């Protein structure tokens, strides 16, 4: 088999290879933690590109964008929860009583900032751990579940979201929608204005944020 054919086969079956899963999780974790959330979005988008070509190789050309978004719904939810955390971190600390303490003095405020960074780091790591769980959940007893043949797809006649939803599908949809709604409601539920909300999102999604 030629190198090109091997590469195309790998693209078509990338979700079943631990090399892809390791690179996907590793890059998402390292780049988002050390640089910015922009790179987490970039890694998820790169996965979407691979899915596009995988569907093309399987002969599936209808509703490809919708199929890709459905396949990546949990990944998108994890991006949204990371953005939500950046917007609501002050609210969470306020509920814990640390907001008032921080205003009491500069030293306490510095400690709160350090705690914010640490907690956000832990939750971002949990984000990536969820991707690992998602990858492991697609395998049973260390074996890759068989992929349907391209010819089986048209016989069903239904799109993925039109079929019976698993518990994982329901969780991913509710989780993603809830995160999106909370982000949209930030100016209502927090002290942020629309302008400051956009400013926080822009800072989190900056490819090379200033130190």
C-alpha positions in Angstrom: 0.0 0.0 0.0 1.4 3.4 -1.0 2.1 6.1 1.6 -0.7 8.2 0.2 -3.2 5.4 0.5 -2.1 4.7 4.1 -2.5 8.4 5.0 -6.0 8.5 3.5 -6.9 5.4 5.3 -5.6 6.9 8.6 -7.7 10.0 8.0 -10.8 8.0 7.4 -10.3 6.0 10.6 -8.5 8.6 12.7 -10.9 8.3 15.7 -9.9 4.6 16.0 -6.1 5.3 16.4 -4.5 6.0 19.7 -1.9 8.1 17.9 -4.5 10.6 16.9 -6.2 10.5 20.3 -2.9 11.1 22.1 -1.9 14.0 19.8 -5.4 15.4 20.0 -5.6 15.4 23.8 -1.9 16.3 24.2 -2.0 19.3 21.9 -5.3 20.5 23.3 -4.1 20.4 26.8 -0.6 21.8 26.4 -1.5 24.6 23.9 -4.6 25.7 25.8 -2.9 25.6 29.2 0.4 27.3 28.2 -0.7 29.7 25.5 -4.5 30.4 25.2 -7.9 28.9 24.5 -7.5 29.9 20.9 -5.4 26.8 20.4 -8.0 24.5 21.9 -10.4 25.9 19.4 -7.8 25.4 16.6 -7.2 21.7 17.6 -11.0 21.0 17.6 -11.3 22.8 14.2 -8.5 20.6 12.9 -10.4 17.5 14.1 -13.4 18.9 12.1 -11.3 19.1 9.0 -10.3 15.4 9.4 -13.9 14.5 9.8 -14.8 16.3 6.6 -12.3 14.2 4.6 -13.2 11.0 6.4 -16.9 11.5 5.5 -15.9 12.2 1.9 -13.8 9.0 1.8 -16.9 7.1 3.1 -18.9 8.5 0.2 -21.1 10.7 2.5 -21.6 14.1 1.0 -25.0 15.3 2.4 -25.2 17.4 5.5 -21.5 17.1 6.2 -21.3 20.2 8.3 -24.1 19.1 10.5 -22.6 15.6 10.8 -19.3 17.1 11.9 -20.9 19.4 14.4 -22.8 16.4 15.8 -19.7 14.3 16.0 -17.8 17.1 17.8 -20.7 18.3 20.1 -18.9 17.3 23.3 -15.6 18.8 22.1 -17.5 22.1 21.4 -19.1 21.9 24.8 -15.7 21.6 26.4 -14.5 24.7 24.6 -17.6 26.6 25.7 -17.3 25.6 29.3 -13.7 26.8 29.3 -14.9 30.2 28.0 -17.7 30.2 30.5 -15.2 29.7 33.3 -13.3 32.8 32.2 -16.5 34.9 32.4 -17.9 33.5 35.6 -14.7 32.9 37.7 -15.3 36.1 39.7 -18.9 35.0 40.4 -17.7 31.6 41.6 -15.2 33.2 43.9 -17.8 35.6 45.1 -20.1 32.8 46.1 -17.2 31.3 48.0 -16.7 34.6 49.9 -13.3 35.2 48.4 -14.3 38.3 46.4 -14.9 40.4 49.5 -11.7 39.0 51.1 -9.7 40.0 48.0 -10.9 43.6 48.3 -9.7 43.7 51.8 -6.0 43.9 50.8 -3.5 43.6 48.0 -1.8 40.5 49.5 -5.1 38.7 49.8 -6.1 39.8 46.3 -2.8 38.4 44.9 -3.6 35.0 46.6 -7.1 35.0 45.1 -5.6 35.6 41.6 -3.2 32.7 42.1 -6.2 30.5 43.2 -8.1 31.6 40.2 -5.3 30.5 37.9 -4.9 27.2 39.7 -8.6 26.3 39.7 -8.9 27.3 36.0 -5.9 25.1 35.3 -7.5 22.1 37.2 -10.8 22.6 35.4 -9.1 22.9 32.0 -7.3 19.6 32.8 -10.7 18.1 33.6 -11.9 19.3 30.2 -9.2 17.4 28.5 -9.8 14.4 30.7 -13.4 14.4 29.4 -12.0 14.0 25.9 -10.0 11.0 27.0 -13.1 9.5 28.5 -15.0 10.1 25.3 -12.2 8.4 23.3 -12.1 5.4 25.6 -15.9 5.1 25.6 -15.8 4.4 21.9 -13.8 1.2 22.5 -14.9 -2.0 24.2 -12.4 -4.3 25.8 -9.6 -2.6 23.9 -11.2 -3.4 20.5 -12.3 -0.9 18.0 -16.0 -1.2 17.2 -16.5 -1.9 13.5 -17.3 1.1 11.3 -20.3 0.8 9.0 -19.6 0.4 5.4 -20.3 3.5 3.3 -23.0 1.6 1.5 -24.9 1.2 4.7 -25.4 4.9 5.3 -28.0 5.7 2.5 -30.0 2.6 3.5 -30.9 4.1 6.9 -32.1 7.4 5.4 -31.8 9.2 8.7 -29.1 11.7 9.8 -27.2 10.9 13.0 -29.3 13.3 15.2 -32.5 11.9 13.8 -31.7 8.4 15.2 -32.2 7.3 18.8 -30.0 9.4 21.1 -27.7 7.6 23.5 -27.2 8.9 27.1 -23.9 10.3 25.9 -25.7 12.2 23.1 -28.3 13.7 25.5 -25.6 14.7 28.0 -23.4 16.3 25.3 -26.3 18.3 23.8 -27.7 19.5 27.1 -24.2 20.3 28.4 -23.2 22.3 25.2 -26.5 24.2 25.0 -26.3 25.1 28.7 -22.8 26.4 28.4 -23.8 28.5 25.3 -26.9 29.9 27.1 -24.8 30.9 30.2 -22.3 32.7 28.0 -25.0 34.6 26.2 -26.6 35.5 29.6 -23.3 36.7 31.1 -24.3 40.4 31.1 -27.6 39.5 32.9 -26.2 37.0 35.4 -22.9 38.8 36.3 -21.4 42.2 36.7 -20.1 42.1 33.1 -21.4 44.4 30.5 -21.7 43.3 26.9 -18.5 45.2 26.2 -16.5 43.6 29.1 -17.9 40.1 28.2 -16.6 40.5 24.6 -13.3 41.8 26.0 -12.9 38.7 28.2 -13.7 36.4 25.3 -11.3 38.2 23.0 -8.5 38.0 25.6 -9.1 34.2 26.1 -9.2 33.6 22.4 -6.1 35.7 21.6 -3.6 33.4 19.8 -0.6 35.1 21.5 -1.9 36.9 24.7 0.5 39.4 26.2 2.2 38.4 29.4 
